[in-house]
Amino acid sequence: MLVEVDPGWALSVFLLSVRLAALLALTPLLNSASVPAPARVLLVLALTVLMVSGFGVAPVPMQGLAQVVLAAVSEALVGGLLAFGVFTAFAAFSMAGKLLDIQVGFGIGSVFDPVTRRQTPVLSTGFDMLAVTMFFAMDGHHALMRGIAYSLEHAPLGAGLAALSVAALSKQFGVMFLFGVALVAPVVFCLLLVEVGLAMLSRVMPQMHIFVLGIPIRIFLGLSMLVVTMGYMAPRMGKIFLSIFTYWEEVLG
């Protein structure tokens, strides 16, 4: 029994798998040691086959192996540009956690993360996990699939991007800093007032060891304020994830 495979369909699967592989490999969604490499490959192939078969995606006409290689390189670049939007959005959470680690005092010590196999501060690790959890809780994975389908309409397989928007890249890069600070702004402001109070106390009572006294105070007030302001963070998280698809629209044109 012979199984005939349409060459156009096989080429579409190959090019789209390159785009999806670049997109998922450069984002925190599957970029962890806990997800085996065969599972990632199977997921990419399954999504590719379903999207090519469901949407009837066809690549631009090509002749020769050289054009296929160039098309694969362009698809990897498109996937990398799309991944940049996802990466900066998740980096905003990581930056917020690192900012709190410095302010609270957890930056002094680090814990070993068996998932990423590196030493990371406590709150930074917690915010990274929170980002992935909230992304799936807010149906971000469904929006991601719709965004990939949108990219197939505005950047056909093998055609690449008509022009690279440097303004969109720089704007999305600023999202990491803007939303990273806005996410924990109330906690940072509270800890700033604590630092001012401790500074005044050290001037009034210089015999007290303010460094030793300030560590438990900053930890207690910082974590308490973080719990109180968790409801404040929810709308900010939605805006962070929304910035991914706003960036995609600007880049894809």
C-alpha positions as CSV (number, residue, x, y, z in Angstrom):
1,M,0.0,0.0,0.0
2,L,1.5,3.3,-1.1
3,V,0.8,6.5,0.7
4,E,0.9,9.6,-1.5
5,V,1.8,12.9,0.1
6,D,1.0,16.2,-1.6
7,P,4.4,18.0,-2.0
8,G,2.7,21.4,-1.5
9,W,1.1,20.2,1.7
10,A,4.4,18.7,3.0
11,L,6.2,22.0,2.2
12,S,3.5,24.0,4.1
13,V,3.9,21.7,7.1
14,F,7.7,22.1,7.0
15,L,7.7,25.9,6.7
16,L,5.0,26.4,9.3
17,S,6.8,24.0,11.7
18,V,9.9,26.1,11.4
19,R,7.9,29.2,12.3
20,L,6.2,27.6,15.3
21,A,9.4,26.0,16.5
22,A,11.2,29.3,16.5
23,L,8.2,30.9,18.3
24,L,7.8,28.3,21.0
25,A,11.6,27.7,21.5
26,L,12.3,31.4,22.3
27,T,9.4,31.9,24.7
28,P,9.0,30.7,28.4
29,L,5.9,28.7,27.5
30,L,7.8,25.5,26.7
31,N,11.3,26.6,27.3
32,S,12.0,24.6,30.4
33,A,13.8,21.4,31.3
34,S,10.7,19.8,32.6
35,V,9.2,19.5,29.1
36,P,11.0,16.7,27.2
37,A,12.3,17.5,23.7
38,P,10.2,14.8,22.0
39,A,7.0,16.2,23.5
40,R,7.9,19.7,22.1
41,V,8.6,18.3,18.7
42,L,5.3,16.3,18.7
43,L,3.4,19.4,19.9
44,V,4.8,21.6,17.1
45,L,4.1,18.9,14.4
46,A,0.6,18.3,15.7
47,L,-0.3,22.0,15.7
48,T,1.3,22.5,12.3
49,V,-0.6,19.6,10.7
50,L,-3.9,20.8,12.2
51,M,-3.4,24.4,11.1
52,V,-2.3,23.5,7.6
53,S,-5.1,21.0,7.1
54,G,-7.7,23.2,8.7
55,F,-6.9,26.5,7.0
56,G,-5.7,25.1,3.7
57,V,-2.4,27.0,4.0
58,A,-0.3,27.1,0.9
59,P,3.2,28.5,0.6
60,V,4.3,31.0,-2.1
61,P,5.5,29.3,-5.3
62,M,9.1,28.0,-5.1
63,Q,11.5,26.5,-7.5
64,G,14.6,24.7,-6.4
65,L,16.2,23.8,-3.1
66,A,17.8,27.2,-2.6
67,Q,14.4,28.9,-2.4
68,V,13.1,26.4,0.1
69,V,16.2,27.0,2.3
70,L,15.7,30.8,2.1
71,A,12.0,30.4,2.8
72,A,12.9,28.3,5.9
73,V,15.3,31.0,7.1
74,S,12.7,33.7,6.6
75,E,10.2,31.6,8.6
76,A,12.6,31.3,11.4
77,L,13.1,35.0,11.4
78,V,9.3,35.6,11.4
79,G,9.0,33.2,14.3
80,G,11.8,34.9,16.2
81,L,10.1,38.3,15.8
82,L,6.8,37.0,17.0
83,A,8.6,35.3,19.9
84,F,10.1,38.6,20.9
85,G,6.7,40.0,21.8
86,V,5.9,37.0,24.0
87,F,9.4,37.1,25.6
88,T,9.2,40.8,26.6
89,A,5.7,40.3,28.0
90,F,6.9,37.5,30.3
91,A,10.1,39.4,31.0
92,A,7.9,42.2,32.6
93,F,6.9,39.7,35.3
94,S,10.5,38.6,35.8
95,M,11.6,42.2,36.1
96,A,8.8,42.9,38.6
97,G,9.9,40.0,40.7
98,K,13.6,41.0,40.6
99,L,12.7,44.5,41.6
100,L,10.8,43.3,44.6
101,D,13.7,40.9,45.5
102,I,16.0,43.9,45.7
103,Q,13.6,46.0,47.6
104,V,12.5,43.4,50.1
105,G,15.9,41.9,50.6
106,F,15.5,38.5,49.0
107,G,18.2,39.4,46.5
108,I,20.8,38.6,49.1
109,G,20.1,34.9,48.8
110,S,19.0,32.8,45.9
111,V,17.4,29.4,45.5
112,F,18.3,26.7,43.0
113,D,15.5,26.3,40.5
114,P,15.4,22.6,39.2
115,V,13.3,23.6,36.2
116,T,15.6,26.3,34.7
117,R,18.7,24.9,36.4
118,R,19.9,28.2,37.6
119,Q,20.0,30.3,40.8
120,T,17.2,32.8,40.9
121,P,15.7,34.9,43.7
122,V,12.6,33.8,45.4
123,L,10.1,36.4,44.2
124,S,11.4,36.4,40.7
125,T,10.8,32.7,40.4
126,G,7.3,33.1,41.8
127,F,6.5,35.8,39.3
128,D,7.8,33.7,36.4
129,M,5.4,30.9,37.5
130,L,2.6,33.3,38.0
131,A,3.1,34.7,34.5
132,V,2.7,31.2,32.9
133,T,-0.2,30.3,35.1
134,M,-2.1,33.5,34.4
135,F,-1.4,33.3,30.7
136,F,-3.2,30.0,30.5
137,A,-5.9,31.1,33.0
138,M,-6.7,34.1,30.8
139,D,-7.0,31.9,27.7
140,G,-3.8,33.4,26.3
141,H,-3.0,30.1,24.6
142,H,-6.2,30.4,22.5
143,A,-5.4,33.9,21.6
144,L,-1.9,32.8,20.7
145,M,-3.3,30.3,18.2
146,R,-5.5,32.9,16.7
147,G,-2.5,35.2,16.5
148,I,-0.6,32.5,14.6
149,A,-3.5,32.2,12.2
150,Y,-3.4,36.0,11.8
151,S,0.3,35.8,11.0
152,L,-0.4,33.3,8.2
153,E,-2.8,35.8,6.5
154,H,-0.4,38.8,6.7
155,A,2.9,37.0,6.3
156,P,2.3,34.0,4.0
157,L,4.6,31.0,4.3
158,G,7.9,31.6,2.5
159,A,7.2,35.2,1.8
160,G,8.7,36.7,5.0
161,L,7.9,40.2,6.1
162,A,7.6,43.1,3.7
163,A,9.4,45.5,6.1
164,L,10.7,45.3,9.6
165,S,9.2,47.9,12.0
166,V,12.0,49.1,14.2
167,A,9.5,51.4,16.0
168,A,7.4,48.4,17.0
169,L,10.5,46.5,18.3
170,S,11.6,49.4,20.5
171,K,8.1,50.0,21.7
172,Q,7.7,46.4,22.8
173,F,11.1,46.5,24.4
174,G,9.9,49.4,26.5
175,V,6.8,47.3,27.6
176,M,9.1,45.1,29.7
177,F,10.2,48.1,31.8
178,L,6.9,50.0,31.8
179,F,4.7,47.2,32.9
180,G,7.3,45.6,35.0
181,V,7.5,48.6,37.3
182,A,3.7,49.3,37.1
183,L,2.9,45.7,38.2
184,V,4.6,46.2,41.6
185,A,4.5,50.0,41.9
186,P,2.4,50.1,45.1
187,V,4.7,47.6,46.9
188,V,7.8,49.5,45.7
189,F,6.3,52.8,47.0
190,C,5.4,51.2,50.3
191,L,9.0,49.9,50.7
192,L,10.3,53.3,49.8
193,L,8.4,54.8,52.7
194,V,9.8,52.1,54.9
195,E,13.4,53.0,53.8
196,V,12.7,56.7,54.6
197,G,11.3,55.8,58.0
198,L,14.3,53.6,58.8
199,A,16.7,56.3,57.6
200,M,15.0,58.8,60.0
201,L,15.1,56.2,62.8
202,S,18.8,55.7,62.3
203,R,19.4,59.5,62.7
204,V,17.3,59.7,65.8
205,M,18.7,56.5,67.4
206,P,22.1,55.9,65.9
207,Q,22.9,53.2,68.4
208,M,20.4,50.8,66.8
209,H,21.5,48.4,64.1
210,I,19.1,49.5,61.4
211,F,20.4,47.0,58.8
212,V,19.5,44.0,61.0
213,L,16.3,45.6,62.2
214,G,15.2,46.6,58.7
215,I,15.4,43.2,57.1
216,P,12.4,41.6,58.9
217,I,10.5,44.8,58.6
218,R,11.0,45.0,54.8
219,I,10.1,41.4,54.4
220,F,7.0,41.5,56.5
221,L,5.6,44.8,55.0
222,G,6.7,43.9,51.5
223,L,5.0,40.5,51.4
224,S,1.9,41.9,53.2
225,M,1.6,44.7,50.7
226,L,2.1,42.2,47.8
227,V,-0.8,40.1,49.1
228,V,-3.0,43.2,49.5
229,T,-2.3,44.4,46.0
230,M,-2.7,41.1,44.1
231,G,-6.2,42.3,43.0
232,Y,-4.6,45.4,41.6
233,M,-2.3,43.3,39.4
234,A,-5.0,41.5,37.5
235,P,-5.8,44.3,35.1
236,R,-2.1,45.0,34.6
237,M,-1.5,41.4,33.7
238,G,-4.2,41.5,31.0
239,K,-2.6,44.6,29.5
240,I,0.8,42.9,29.5
241,F,-0.6,39.9,27.5
242,L,-2.6,42.2,25.3
243,S,0.7,44.0,24.3
244,I,1.8,40.7,22.7
245,F,-0.9,40.8,20.0
246,T,-0.7,44.6,19.6
247,Y,2.9,44.1,18.8
248,W,2.1,41.3,16.4
249,E,-0.3,43.6,14.5
250,E,2.2,46.3,14.2
251,V,5.0,44.0,13.0
252,L,2.9,42.0,10.6
253,G,1.2,45.1,9.3
